[in-house]
Amino acid sequence: METPILIASAPNGARRTKADHPRLPITAGELVETAVACAEAGAGMMHFHIRDPHQRHSLDPEQYRRTLTELEAAVGDRMLLQVTSEAAGIYSQPEQIELMKRFAPHCISCGLREFIRDEGDLESASAFFSGLHDAGTLIQYILYTPEEAGWFSKLCQQGAIPGSRHFLLFVFGRYTEQLAVLPHIDDFLRQLEHHRLPFSWMVCGFNLQEFEQAEAAAVRGGHIRVGFENNCLNPDGNLTGDNSEQVRIMVSLAERHRRHPAGKDFAEGLYG
């Protein structure tokens, strides 16, 4: 029996520019074109970043609203649109919280380690997450190590993380450092074996690791994030034509494991 799989496109990220790939979308118009192409290719979700006039990462709420309005007009009924709260070395934790509270997005990704750097951040981060959840925001928590997965579970038990169902993103690799040995998906899942609440999970990997982790996720019932944010290459190591080509590659990979691409309604159902 075939089971659904959510394929999320992450077409630009906070760091890469057109010097990395000429088809990396920067402007709102380029993001709209990319979103339409990725939706047609089989993506049910898009995780996107906005940039300032110098192509630098931005969390500006007004610019985010304008871009989101254009995207919703183009693909709103086909694709869940997720914004980022990423600091990218530019924003402090209080600035991230303030800007995202002003923006009040429908769907957001939050790196757990960015919002709770130590015990001193626990109160403000918990209040931020709870405020978003109470407002109906769909929060995906980003975890970079298996140990963070265990930490996330403990925070849920303590009541610091709201919700009765969670959607997680496991990250394999880094922008700033080469890891000698990458963890395995099972290392993340093992840390969540005794998690008391239902959860769903997605993976993303850097460069060619993207495809290896995607296949492992497809086999184990997880979901996939793909795109130029982390990788501009095809499985053969050559540059991909555009983000929608990567989505099509993932659709073919998933179908080999009897998983069929799901749409926006399925994506929203992964949160709680």
C-alpha positions in Angstrom: 0.0 0.0 0.0 1.3 3.5 -0.9 1.6 6.0 1.9 1.8 9.8 1.6 5.1 11.7 1.8 5.5 15.4 2.2 8.1 17.0 0.0 9.1 20.5 1.0 11.1 22.8 -1.2 13.6 25.0 0.5 14.7 27.1 -2.6 17.0 29.8 -1.2 18.0 29.9 2.5 19.8 32.6 4.3 23.3 32.4 2.9 23.5 31.3 -0.7 23.3 33.7 -3.6 23.1 33.6 -7.4 26.9 33.1 -7.4 26.1 29.6 -6.0 23.4 29.0 -8.6 21.9 31.5 -11.2 18.4 30.1 -10.6 18.4 30.6 -6.8 15.3 32.8 -6.2 16.0 36.1 -4.4 13.1 38.4 -5.2 9.4 37.9 -4.5 8.8 37.4 -8.2 11.4 34.7 -8.4 10.0 33.0 -5.3 6.6 33.0 -6.9 7.9 31.4 -10.1 9.8 28.8 -8.1 6.8 28.0 -5.9 4.5 27.4 -8.9 7.1 25.2 -10.6 7.8 23.2 -7.4 4.0 22.7 -6.7 3.6 21.4 -10.2 6.5 19.0 -9.6 5.0 17.6 -6.5 6.0 19.7 -3.5 3.3 20.2 -0.9 5.2 22.8 1.2 7.8 25.5 0.7 10.2 26.8 3.3 11.4 30.2 2.1 13.6 33.1 3.2 13.5 36.8 2.1 16.5 39.0 1.4 17.2 42.7 1.6 18.3 44.7 -1.5 21.8 43.5 -1.0 20.7 39.8 -1.0 21.3 39.5 2.7 19.1 37.5 5.0 16.1 39.4 6.5 13.3 38.9 8.9 11.6 42.1 8.1 7.9 41.6 8.9 6.5 44.0 6.3 8.6 42.5 3.5 7.6 39.0 4.6 3.9 40.0 4.4 4.3 41.4 0.9 6.1 38.3 -0.3 3.7 35.9 1.4 0.7 37.7 -0.1 2.1 37.1 -3.6 3.0 33.5 -2.9 -0.5 32.8 -1.5 -2.1 34.2 -4.5 -0.1 31.9 -6.7 0.0 28.6 -4.8 -2.0 29.1 -1.6 -4.4 26.2 -2.2 -1.7 23.8 -3.2 1.3 24.4 -1.0 1.8 25.1 2.7 4.1 28.2 2.9 6.6 28.2 5.8 8.7 31.2 6.9 11.9 31.0 8.7 12.9 32.6 12.0 16.6 31.9 11.4 19.2 34.2 13.1 21.9 33.5 10.4 24.4 35.3 12.6 22.5 38.6 12.1 19.7 38.6 14.7 19.7 38.0 18.5 17.2 35.8 20.2 15.2 38.7 21.5 15.2 40.3 18.0 14.0 37.0 16.4 11.1 36.8 19.0 10.1 40.4 18.5 10.1 40.3 14.7 8.2 37.0 14.5 5.6 38.2 17.0 5.1 41.3 14.8 4.8 39.1 11.7 2.5 36.5 13.3 3.0 33.9 10.5 0.7 30.9 9.9 3.6 28.5 9.6 7.2 28.9 10.9 10.4 26.9 11.5 12.3 27.4 14.7 15.8 26.1 15.4 15.5 25.0 19.0 19.1 25.8 19.8 18.7 29.4 18.5 15.8 30.1 20.9 17.0 28.2 23.9 20.8 28.7 24.1 20.9 28.2 27.8 18.7 28.1 30.9 18.4 31.9 30.8 16.4 31.7 27.5 14.0 29.1 28.7 11.3 31.4 30.0 11.2 33.8 27.0 11.4 31.0 24.4 8.6 29.0 26.1 6.4 32.0 26.2 7.1 32.7 22.5 6.3 29.2 21.4 3.2 29.1 23.6 2.0 32.4 22.1 2.5 31.2 18.6 0.7 27.9 19.4 -2.2 29.7 21.0 -2.6 31.9 17.9 -2.8 28.8 15.7 0.7 29.0 14.2 2.1 25.8 12.8 5.6 25.4 14.4 8.3 23.0 13.0 11.2 22.5 15.4 14.6 22.1 13.9 17.0 19.7 15.6 20.7 19.5 14.6 21.8 16.5 16.7 20.3 13.4 18.2 21.0 14.9 21.6 18.8 17.9 20.7 16.0 15.4 19.9 16.3 14.1 23.5 16.5 17.6 24.8 13.3 18.5 22.9 11.5 15.5 24.4 12.5 16.6 27.9 11.3 20.2 27.2 7.9 18.8 26.1 7.6 16.8 29.3 8.4 19.9 31.3 5.7 21.9 29.5 8.2 24.3 27.9 7.1 23.2 24.4 3.4 23.5 23.7 1.1 21.3 21.5 -0.2 17.7 21.5 1.5 16.7 18.2 4.9 17.9 16.9 6.6 18.2 13.5 10.4 18.0 13.6 13.2 18.6 11.1 16.4 16.6 11.5 19.4 18.3 9.9 22.4 16.4 8.5 25.4 18.6 8.0 26.3 22.2 8.6 27.2 25.4 6.6 30.1 26.3 8.8 31.8 23.0 9.6 32.5 19.6 8.1 31.4 16.8 10.4 33.7 13.8 10.4 30.8 11.5 11.0 27.1 12.3 10.4 24.5 10.9 12.8 22.0 8.4 11.5 18.3 9.0 11.3 17.8 6.1 13.8 20.0 8.1 16.2 17.4 10.9 16.2 14.5 8.5 16.4 16.1 6.5 19.3 16.1 9.7 21.4 12.4 10.0 20.8 11.4 6.5 21.5 9.8 7.4 24.9 8.4 10.7 23.7 4.8 10.8 25.0 3.2 12.8 22.2 2.7 11.9 18.6 5.2 13.4 16.2 6.1 13.5 12.5 9.6 14.2 11.1 11.4 15.4 8.1 15.0 15.4 7.0 17.3 17.7 5.1 21.0 17.2 4.2 23.8 19.2 2.7 25.1 18.6 -0.8 24.9 15.0 -1.9 23.9 14.0 1.7 20.5 15.4 0.8 19.7 12.4 -1.4 21.1 9.8 1.0 19.1 11.1 3.9 16.0 11.5 1.8 16.0 7.9 0.8 16.5 6.8 4.4 13.5 9.0 5.4 11.3 7.6 2.6 12.1 4.0 3.8 11.3 4.9 7.5 8.1 6.8 7.0 9.6 10.3 7.3 9.3 13.3 5.0 11.8 15.2 2.9 13.0 18.8 2.5 15.0 19.5 -0.6 16.3 22.6 -2.4 19.1 25.1 -3.0 19.2 26.2 0.6 21.3 23.2 1.4 22.2 21.7 -2.0 22.5 22.8 -5.6 23.6 19.4 -7.0 22.0 16.5 -8.7 22.8 12.9 -7.5 25.5 12.7 -10.1 27.3 15.7 -8.6 26.4 18.2 -11.4 24.5 21.4 -10.9 20.7 21.0 -10.8 18.7 23.0 -13.4 16.4 24.5 -10.8 14.6 23.8 -7.5 11.7 22.1 -9.3 14.1 19.6 -10.8 15.2 18.6 -7.4 11.6 18.1 -6.3 11.0 15.8 -9.3 14.0 13.8 -8.3 12.6 13.4 -4.8 9.2 12.4 -6.2 10.8 9.6 -8.2 12.9 8.5 -5.2 9.8 8.4 -3.0 7.7 6.5 -5.5 10.4 3.8 -5.6 9.5 3.1 -2.0 5.7 3.3 -2.6 5.3 6.8 -1.2 3.2 9.3 -3.1 3.6 13.1 -2.8 1.1 14.8 -0.5 -0.3 18.3 -0.7 -1.1 21.3 1.6 -3.9 19.6 3.6 -1.7 16.7 4.5 1.1 19.1 5.4 -1.1 21.1 7.8 -2.3 17.8 9.4 1.3 17.0 10.6 1.1 19.8 13.1 -0.8 20.0 16.4 
